[in-house]
Structure formats: C-alpha cells, structure tokens
Amino acid sequence: MSKIGTVSTHQATLSDDRNLYIIKIGGNVIDNSESLHVFLKDFTALPGLKILVHGGGKAATQLSETLGIEAKLVDGRRITDIETLRVVTMVYGGLINKNIVAQLQRFGTNAIGLTGADGDFIRTKKRPVNAIDYGFVGDIDEKSINPNNISNLMEAGFTPVFCALTHDGEGQLLNTNADTIASALAVALAKLYDTTLIYCFEKKGVLKDINDEDSLIREINPDHYNELKTQQIIHSGMLPKMDNAFNAISCGVKAVIIGHSDDLDKLKHNKPFGTLLSKS
C-alpha cells in the first residue's frame, strides 16, 4: 500500500503555500469544552490556509426541549420544520459559531463566522418531499459552492468558519449536513488549492474493532475499503462519511484524514494522524 500520509508526505504538504486544510468537527468535540479548546488551539497552529466546518452537537436539541419544541429524527436525520429551523439558526449560526470564532481570535486565528448565505458561498436546493418530508433541509449539488468568493476571503487573510446552514437564493435558510458541506467545499476548492479534507471526531480514526482504540487502520484505498465493507468492519453510520470521502478524492481532493480531534497537532509535527484515505 502507498505510504501517502507518512512523515515525508506531511512535510511536503506543510511547506506548500497553496495547501488548504478543510477540517470538520463533530458534535462530540463541540459538546466538550476542554476538547474544543485543545482542538482550536491546534487548529490555529496549523500553517497555511484553513477552513473549519461545524454542526451543532446537542445544543440544538437541548434548546428545542427548553422551548417545548419536539426534536424529530428519522434514521438519525433531523426533520427541520420551521420552528426547528429557527432553533438551529440560533444555535449553529449564533451561539456555537460565534463562540468558536471568539476562541480562535484569542489564539491568533483571524476567523470569520459564516453561513452559506454570507457572500453567497453555499447555495443549496430544498430537499424534495418523497416518502419523508425533511422540511427545510438543503441538498448540495456540483454548483452549490462559490470557490472564487471563498478564495478571495482567504487570500484577504480570513479563516472561514462555516456552520451547517446554507441558503436557496430565494431568501430561505436551509439546514444542511456538515459532513456534506465539508466534502463539497473540498471538491470545489481542489480546483484552486492542494486540498486535504479532515474529519475530526471522538475516535482515533477508522477502527477494525470499534471498542479497541488500538485497532486503528492507518491507510485505506478504494480496494481496501471494499474489502472492509464486505467484512462488515465498516458499516452503518461510517458508510456515508467514507463514501463522501472517496467521492471527494475521485473529484480531485488530495487526501482525506479521519481522526481524533485531540491528535490534530500531529499534523504540525509531521507525524501520522488518524486514518488516511487516498487513491492508492
């Protein structure tokens, strides 16, 4: 298997001024103030251009309960009715986004908090009603991302922090999956930069045994991925994330890394980090 992601590769990556990291953090990081603090400090220490993407963690559900709004989920996906949209707008675009931006400013990152509506950066289409009506949920397509506008912002010295909200171009905000936003940003910006997509969550990476943190799989290529699916080592909730990742790679993203948020500093020190997904 290729040694992409070893020390020598990371050294080359970190010295390239056209390098871009797009990093998505999960709810388990957002919900843990200590983990978030460590992550944001390590994020600031990474050289080069960066974009951070985040969802909402438990805060949206907690606020909904406080306001007497029932959180509706189908197969783990949130149904976004108008009341829920108001809640996620307050939580994702307000409370969480601005707290992250404030902490990044503290550490020295000139961050700017954004929804997809800001700068017309991410325009999506409301999900059609089929067997399930997901409400005000936005689906991304190949024309959704405005890479030139985002590039202009970064070249001006700002680090974008995107929450999981987009818009439809007709004045309507839409709740959009943060993993998908991160992947779409990586694909669009890969035309302008050497782009690496990183998913940070609460595990060291892709594990052979979900209960054994020492069973980390260091590298996965498409053939290996198919084997792991056949063996049921990768299944259920990890499948959409992995499918998104390999789709991004096939569309020009240099590599995708899945790893623990606490280990992000290994990138700066040119050490292997998490599970590396690559073409070969």
C-alpha positions as CSV (number, residue, x, y, z in Angstrom):
1,M,0.0,0.0,0.0
2,S,1.2,3.5,-0.7
3,K,2.9,5.4,2.1
4,I,0.9,8.6,1.5
5,G,0.5,10.3,4.8
6,T,3.9,9.3,6.3
7,V,6.3,11.8,7.7
8,S,7.8,12.7,4.3
9,T,4.4,13.4,2.7
10,H,3.2,15.6,5.5
11,Q,6.5,17.6,5.4
12,A,5.9,18.3,1.7
13,T,2.3,19.2,2.4
14,L,3.0,21.7,5.2
15,S,5.7,23.5,3.2
16,D,3.3,24.2,0.2
17,D,1.8,27.7,0.3
18,R,-1.0,26.5,-1.9
19,N,-2.0,23.9,0.6
20,L,-5.5,24.1,2.1
21,Y,-6.9,22.1,5.0
22,I,-10.7,21.8,5.3
23,I,-11.5,20.4,8.8
24,K,-14.9,19.3,10.1
25,I,-15.5,18.8,13.8
26,G,-18.3,16.7,15.1
27,G,-20.8,17.2,17.9
28,N,-18.7,15.3,20.5
29,V,-15.9,17.9,20.1
30,I,-18.3,20.8,20.3
31,D,-20.1,19.4,23.4
32,N,-16.8,19.0,25.3
33,S,-15.4,22.4,26.2
34,E,-12.0,21.0,27.0
35,S,-11.7,19.0,23.8
36,L,-12.9,22.1,21.8
37,H,-10.3,24.3,23.5
38,V,-7.5,21.9,22.6
39,F,-8.7,21.4,19.1
40,L,-9.0,25.1,18.3
41,K,-5.5,25.8,19.7
42,D,-4.1,23.0,17.5
43,F,-6.1,24.3,14.5
44,T,-4.6,27.7,14.9
45,A,-1.1,26.2,15.0
46,L,-1.5,24.6,11.6
47,P,0.3,26.6,8.9
48,G,-1.3,27.7,5.7
49,L,-4.9,28.2,4.6
50,K,-7.7,26.6,6.6
51,I,-11.4,26.3,6.7
52,L,-13.4,25.0,9.7
53,V,-16.8,23.4,9.3
54,H,-19.0,22.5,12.3
55,G,-22.5,21.2,13.1
56,G,-24.4,21.7,16.3
57,G,-23.9,18.9,18.8
58,K,-26.5,18.6,21.5
59,A,-27.2,22.3,22.0
60,A,-30.0,22.5,19.3
61,T,-31.8,19.5,20.9
62,Q,-31.4,21.0,24.4
63,L,-32.7,24.4,23.3
64,S,-35.6,22.8,21.5
65,E,-36.6,21.0,24.7
66,T,-36.3,24.2,26.7
67,L,-38.7,25.9,24.3
68,G,-41.1,23.0,24.2
69,I,-40.3,22.1,20.6
70,E,-40.1,18.3,19.9
71,A,-36.9,17.2,18.1
72,K,-38.0,14.9,15.3
73,L,-35.4,12.4,13.9
74,V,-35.7,9.8,11.2
75,D,-32.8,7.3,11.0
76,G,-30.7,9.9,12.8
77,R,-31.6,12.7,10.5
78,R,-33.2,15.8,11.9
79,I,-36.6,16.8,10.5
80,T,-36.3,20.6,10.1
81,D,-39.7,22.2,10.4
82,I,-40.0,26.0,10.7
83,E,-39.7,26.0,14.5
84,T,-36.6,23.7,14.4
85,L,-35.0,25.9,11.7
86,R,-35.3,28.9,14.0
87,V,-33.6,26.9,16.7
88,V,-30.7,25.6,14.6
89,T,-30.2,29.1,13.1
90,M,-29.8,30.5,16.6
91,V,-27.6,27.7,17.8
92,Y,-25.5,26.8,14.7
93,G,-25.2,30.3,13.3
94,G,-25.2,32.2,16.6
95,L,-24.2,30.5,19.8
96,I,-21.8,27.8,18.6
97,N,-20.3,29.6,15.6
98,K,-19.6,32.9,17.4
99,N,-18.1,31.1,20.5
100,I,-15.7,29.2,18.1
101,V,-14.8,32.4,16.3
102,A,-14.1,34.2,19.6
103,Q,-11.8,31.4,20.8
104,L,-10.0,31.3,17.5
105,Q,-9.4,35.1,17.7
106,R,-8.0,34.5,21.2
107,F,-5.5,32.0,19.8
108,G,-4.5,34.3,16.9
109,T,-6.6,33.0,14.0
110,N,-8.4,35.8,12.3
111,A,-11.6,33.8,11.9
112,I,-14.9,34.9,10.4
113,G,-18.1,33.0,11.2
114,L,-20.3,32.2,8.2
115,T,-23.5,30.5,7.0
116,G,-23.7,29.6,3.3
117,A,-25.8,32.7,2.8
118,D,-23.0,35.0,3.6
119,G,-21.2,36.0,0.5
120,D,-23.4,33.6,-1.4
121,F,-20.8,31.0,-0.5
122,I,-23.1,27.9,-0.5
123,R,-26.4,27.8,-2.3
124,T,-28.5,24.6,-2.0
125,K,-31.8,23.3,-3.1
126,K,-34.6,22.4,-0.6
127,R,-34.9,18.6,-0.4
128,P,-37.9,17.3,-2.4
129,V,-40.7,15.7,-0.5
130,N,-40.8,11.9,-1.1
131,A,-41.6,9.3,1.4
132,I,-40.4,11.6,4.1
133,D,-40.7,15.4,4.3
134,Y,-37.4,16.6,5.8
135,G,-38.6,20.2,5.9
136,F,-36.2,23.0,5.5
137,V,-33.1,20.8,4.6
138,G,-30.7,21.9,1.8
139,D,-29.1,19.4,-0.6
140,I,-25.8,20.3,-2.2
141,D,-25.0,19.8,-5.9
142,E,-22.0,20.5,-8.1
143,K,-22.9,24.2,-8.5
144,S,-23.6,24.9,-4.8
145,I,-20.1,26.1,-3.8
146,N,-18.7,29.5,-4.8
147,P,-15.0,28.7,-4.7
148,N,-13.8,32.1,-6.1
149,N,-15.6,34.1,-3.4
150,I,-14.3,31.8,-0.7
151,S,-10.7,32.0,-2.1
152,N,-10.9,35.8,-2.1
153,L,-11.9,35.8,1.6
154,M,-9.0,33.5,2.5
155,E,-6.4,35.4,0.4
156,A,-7.5,38.6,2.2
157,G,-6.3,36.9,5.5
158,F,-9.5,35.5,6.9
159,T,-10.1,31.9,8.1
160,P,-13.8,30.9,7.3
161,V,-15.7,29.1,10.0
162,F,-18.9,27.6,8.4
163,C,-21.9,26.4,10.3
164,A,-24.3,23.8,8.9
165,L,-26.7,26.4,7.4
166,T,-27.0,27.3,3.7
167,H,-29.5,29.2,1.5
168,D,-31.6,28.7,-1.6
169,G,-31.0,32.1,-3.3
170,E,-34.7,33.0,-2.7
171,G,-34.3,34.2,0.9
172,Q,-34.7,30.9,2.6
173,L,-32.1,29.5,5.0
174,L,-31.7,25.7,5.0
175,N,-30.3,23.2,7.4
176,T,-27.5,21.2,5.7
177,N,-25.4,18.2,6.7
178,A,-22.0,19.5,7.9
179,D,-20.1,16.4,6.6
180,T,-21.5,17.1,3.2
181,I,-20.7,20.8,3.3
182,A,-17.1,19.9,4.2
183,S,-16.8,17.4,1.4
184,A,-18.3,19.8,-1.2
185,L,-16.0,22.7,-0.1
186,A,-13.0,20.4,-0.5
187,V,-14.1,19.3,-4.0
188,A,-14.8,22.8,-5.2
189,L,-11.6,24.3,-3.8
190,A,-9.4,21.5,-5.0
191,K,-9.5,23.2,-8.4
192,L,-7.6,26.2,-6.8
193,Y,-5.5,24.6,-4.0
194,D,-3.9,21.3,-2.9
195,T,-6.7,20.4,-0.6
196,T,-6.8,17.9,2.3
197,L,-10.1,17.2,3.9
198,I,-10.1,16.2,7.6
199,Y,-12.9,14.8,9.7
200,C,-12.2,15.2,13.4
201,F,-14.3,13.2,15.9
202,E,-14.0,11.2,19.1
203,K,-12.2,8.1,17.7
204,K,-8.5,7.8,16.6
205,G,-9.8,7.0,13.1
206,V,-11.3,4.0,11.3
207,L,-11.0,1.1,13.7
208,K,-11.1,-2.7,13.0
209,D,-12.8,-3.1,16.3
210,I,-15.0,-0.1,17.4
211,N,-14.3,-1.0,21.1
212,D,-10.5,-1.1,20.6
213,E,-8.7,2.2,20.1
214,D,-5.5,0.3,19.3
215,S,-7.1,-1.3,16.2
216,L,-6.6,1.8,14.1
217,I,-6.4,1.2,10.4
218,R,-3.7,3.7,9.2
219,E,-4.4,3.8,5.5
220,I,-7.3,2.8,3.2
221,N,-7.6,2.9,-0.6
222,P,-10.7,2.1,-2.6
223,D,-9.9,-1.6,-3.0
224,H,-9.2,-2.0,0.8
225,Y,-12.4,0.0,1.5
226,N,-14.5,-2.5,-0.5
227,E,-12.9,-5.4,1.5
228,L,-13.6,-3.7,4.8
229,K,-17.3,-3.3,3.8
230,T,-17.6,-6.9,2.7
231,Q,-16.1,-8.0,6.0
232,Q,-18.6,-5.7,7.9
233,I,-15.7,-3.9,9.6
234,I,-17.0,-0.7,8.1
235,H,-20.8,-0.4,8.2
236,S,-23.8,1.6,9.3
237,G,-23.1,5.3,10.2
238,M,-19.5,5.2,8.9
239,L,-20.6,4.3,5.4
240,P,-21.9,7.8,4.3
241,K,-18.8,9.5,5.7
242,M,-16.5,7.1,3.9
243,D,-18.5,7.3,0.7
244,N,-18.3,11.1,0.8
245,A,-14.6,10.9,1.4
246,F,-13.8,8.7,-1.5
247,N,-16.0,10.7,-3.7
248,A,-14.0,13.8,-2.8
249,I,-10.8,12.0,-3.6
250,S,-12.1,10.9,-7.0
251,C,-13.0,14.6,-7.7
252,G,-9.5,16.0,-7.1
253,V,-9.1,16.2,-3.3
254,K,-5.6,15.1,-2.5
255,A,-6.4,13.1,0.6
256,V,-9.0,12.6,3.4
257,I,-8.0,12.0,7.0
258,I,-10.3,10.7,9.7
259,G,-9.0,11.0,13.2
260,H,-9.4,12.2,16.8
261,S,-9.6,15.9,17.4
262,D,-7.0,15.7,20.2
263,D,-4.5,14.3,17.7
264,L,-4.6,17.2,15.2
265,D,-1.3,18.6,16.4
266,K,0.4,15.5,15.0
267,L,0.0,17.1,11.5
268,K,2.1,20.1,12.5
269,H,4.8,17.8,13.9
270,N,4.8,15.7,10.7
271,K,3.5,12.5,12.5
272,P,0.9,10.1,11.1
273,F,-2.5,11.1,12.2
274,G,-5.7,9.1,12.1
275,T,-6.7,7.0,9.1
276,L,-5.6,8.3,5.7
277,L,-7.9,7.7,2.7
278,S,-6.2,8.0,-0.7
279,K,-6.5,6.8,-4.3
280,S,-3.8,4.2,-4.0
